[in-house]
Amino acid sequence: MSAEVLVDAPAEAIGRSLVDAEQYSRWFGAKVDIEPWDGGRFAMGGFDADERPGRVTGYEPGRRMGIEWDGLVASWELEESGGRTRLTFVQSGFIEGRPPYGAWGGWLSGIAELRRYHELPDWRPIWLASEMPGLPEGMLVEP
């Protein structure tokens, strides 16, 4: 599954917000830890909370990166386009006939928020504070 969006911001700035854990957590609304290099780890909830973090693949600073979890791969690529940046996001490696639509919906809403993060001068997160039983403490970022 793939999606493409134009963001009114330089590729360098978008690339930074996709690999800097503090920025990523802020716009995505959930804590992440990232080691932005080939073979590095990517963990939802942080390295302490994720016993099986994803592995970073194909990392080219400001250009592309993939994250692999047990055969599933989420990747992004950036390309300057008429003063804006084209962000292409792809998920692959699905079990035949059972794509992870819930995860895909989460990624798509995250990409929409990433665009808002870069384009709105008075950006504030759209995420609402919530409590969910069983969710590790600190997983969700305070709005």
Order of alpha helices (4+ residues) and beta strands (2+ residues): beta-alpha-alpha-beta-beta-beta-beta-beta-beta-alpha
